Amino acid sequence: MDTSDLFASCRKGDVGRVRYLLEQRDVEVNVRDKWDSTPLYYACLCGHEELVLYLLANGARCEANTFDGERCLYGALSDPIRRALRDYKQVTASCRRRDYYDDFLQRLLEQGIHSDVVFVVHGKPFRAHRCVLGARSAYFANMLDTKWKGRSVVVLRHPLINPVAFGALLQYLYTGRMDVGVEHVSDCERLAKQCQLWDLLGDLEAKCEKVSEFVASKPGTCVKLPPEAAYDVLSVADMYLLPGLKRLCGRSLAQLLDEDSVVGVWRVAKLFGLARLEDQCTEYMARAREKLVEREDFAEAVRQEAAAVAARQETDSIPLVDDIRFHVASTVQTYSAIEEAQQRLRALEDLLVAIGLDC
C-alpha cells in the first residue's frame, strides 16, 4: 500500500507525502511498479522539479547511459529537470555515511559526551566541544583562544541572548541544521550576526521572507499589526528585503489616515516604495483638500514635489497635485459634474497660486 501511495504522490508532485513515505515509512526510493518505472521517472514525466531534486538528493538512481537514466531524461517534461538530471552525480557510499556522521554529531551535542566547555545561558547549561566550535566558526575559535581561553564554564548573561536560540545555534554548528520555531527566528538572526555566521543569517532571512509573503497573501489568514508599531516594523522589513511584511505594514498605516497624519504617511509611502499606500493617501487628500490646503505641512510637500521635478518649467505638472486631481476627476460621471469637480479643485489651485506654483 505504501508503495502505491509513493507512486501516486510522485505523479501528483506531493513532496511532503513523498518525504514522509521515504523517511518515516522506509519505502525504497528506487522501488519499481509493474511497468518497471521508478518514482523518479514519474516525477520527471509529470514535471515536478522540486520533487525530482529531492529524490535525487535521497538516492534515486539516474546514472548516464543506463536504462533508468536515459528513460528519465527522455521523459522529463521541462528543460530545468533535464539539466538537473544531467548534473546529477550518483550518491556514493561516502555520501550516505554523511547521514551517520550527522546523527553522531547530534547525539554528541545532546548527550555532551567528552565535552570540554559548558555554556550557561540564563541558568540553562549547554555542553559543547571546543574543537567542533572552533572548526565551524571563526568567532568561536577567536573567543576560545582569547576571552574564554582556559575556562571550562562560560556564563552568558546578556539579556538579548535567548537560551532556545543559543541551543539552535549550537545545533547548526554541529549538524548544519537548525530546528527552531518562528517566534525565535529573530533571536537566531541576532546570534548569527554576532557570531559572523553569514550563510546562516542569509538562510534565516530568506526563510523569513517566504513566511512573510505566505502570511500576507494567504486567503483567510488574518494578521493584525498595530498601526503604532508599523513604522518600526516597516524599517526592519525594508532593511531585510521582506516585501510581504512591508505590504502588511502599509495596510496597517492606512488605518492612521486623518488630516494630521496623511502627509506624514504619504512621505513614508514614497520613501519605502509602497505604491498602494501612496495612492490611498492621495485619495484621502482629494477628499480633505479644502482643509489640507490650510496646513503648512501639505504646502511644503507640494513645494518639495515641484522641486523634485528636474529642470521644471512653468507648465510642468507636479506629481502629488496630479494624483489629487485624478482622484477628484475619477468621481465625474457626467458633463454636468465637470463644473462641480472644477469647483472642488479651486482651493487647491488657489494654494498653487499662493506659493508660486501655478500649473
Residue pairs with C-beta under 8 A, 6 or more apart in sequence:
2 21
2 25
2 27
3 27
3 31
3 33
5 17
5 21
6 18
6 21
6 22
6 27
6 31
6 39
7 33
7 37
7 39
7 42
9 17
9 18
9 21
10 18
10 39
10 40
10 42
10 43
10 46
10 48
10 51
10 55
11 42
11 46
12 46
13 43
13 46
13 47
13 48
13 50
13 51
14 51
15 48
15 50
15 51
15 54
18 39
18 51
18 54
18 55
19 54
21 27
22 29
22 58
29 39
29 40
29 55
29 58
29 59
29 60
30 38
30 39
30 40
30 59
30 60
30 61
31 38
31 39
32 38
38 60
38 61
38 68
38 72
39 55
39 60
40 52
40 55
40 56
40 60
40 61
40 62
40 68
40 72
41 68
41 71
41 72
41 75
43 51
43 52
43 55
44 52
44 72
44 73
44 75
44 76
44 77
44 81
44 85
45 75
45 76
45 77
46 77
47 76
47 77
47 78
47 81
49 78
49 80
49 81
49 84
52 81
52 84
52 85
53 84
56 62
56 84
56 85
56 88
59 91
59 96
61 68
61 69
61 90
62 68
62 69
62 72
62 73
62 85
62 88
63 69
63 88
63 90
64 70
64 86
69 85
72 85
73 82
73 85
73 86
76 82
76 85
102 175
102 176
102 177
105 132
105 174
105 175
106 171
106 174
106 175
107 113
108 114
108 129
108 132
108 174
109 128
109 170
109 171
109 174
109 175
112 127
112 128
114 129
115 127
115 128
115 129
116 129
116 130
116 152
117 127
117 128
117 129
117 130
117 133
117 144
117 148
117 151
117 152
117 153
117 154
118 125
118 126
118 127
118 128
118 152
118 153
118 154
119 125
119 126
119 128
119 154
119 156
119 166
120 126
120 153
120 154
120 155
120 156
121 156
121 161
121 162
121 163
121 166
122 156
122 157
122 161
122 163
124 163
124 167
126 166
126 167
126 170
128 170
130 144
132 173
132 174
133 140
133 141
133 144
133 173
134 140
134 141
134 144
134 145
135 141
136 173
136 174
137 173
137 195
137 196
137 197
138 196
139 194
139 195
139 196
139 197
140 173
140 195
148 154
156 166
160 187
160 190
161 187
161 191
162 184
162 187
164 180
164 181
164 184
164 187
165 180
165 184
165 187
165 188
165 190
165 191
166 191
168 178
168 179
168 180
168 184
168 188
169 178
169 188
169 191
169 192
169 195
169 197
171 177
171 178
171 179
172 178
172 197
172 200
178 188
178 200
180 188
182 211
185 204
185 207
185 208
188 200
188 204
189 201
189 204
189 205
189 208
192 198
192 200
192 201
192 204
193 201
205 240
205 241
208 240
208 242
209 240
209 241
209 242
209 243
209 244
212 237
212 242
212 243
212 244
212 245
212 248
213 242
213 243
213 244
214 244
215 221
215 223
215 244
215 248
216 223
216 244
216 245
216 247
216 248
217 244
223 248
225 233
225 248
225 249
225 251
225 252
226 252
227 252
227 253
227 255
227 256
229 252
230 249
230 252
230 253
230 256
231 249
231 253
231 268
233 245
233 249
234 246
234 249
234 250
234 253
234 268
234 272
236 242
237 243
237 245
237 246
237 249
238 246
238 272
246 272
246 274
247 274
247 276
249 274
250 269
250 274
250 276
250 277
251 277
253 265
253 268
253 269
253 277
254 265
254 277
254 280
256 265
257 265
257 280
257 281
257 284
259 288
259 291
259 292
259 295
262 281
262 284
262 285
262 288
262 292
263 292
263 295
263 297
263 298
263 301
264 297
265 277
265 281
266 278
266 281
266 282
266 285
266 301
266 320
267 301
268 274
268 277
269 275
269 277
269 278
269 281
270 278
279 323
282 320
282 323
282 324
282 326
282 327
283 327
285 292
285 298
285 320
285 323
285 324
285 327
286 324
286 325
286 327
286 328
287 327
289 324
289 328
289 344
289 345
289 347
289 348
290 347
292 298
293 299
293 347
293 348
293 350
293 351
299 351
299 355
301 320
302 318
302 320
302 321
302 351
302 352
302 355
302 357
303 355
303 357
305 318
305 319
305 320
305 321
306 312
306 318
306 357
308 319
309 316
309 318
309 319
314 358
314 359
315 359
316 359
317 359
318 352
318 357
318 359
321 348
321 352
321 359
324 348
325 345
325 348
328 341
328 344
328 345
329 341
331 337
331 341
332 338
332 340
332 341
349 358
352 358
352 359
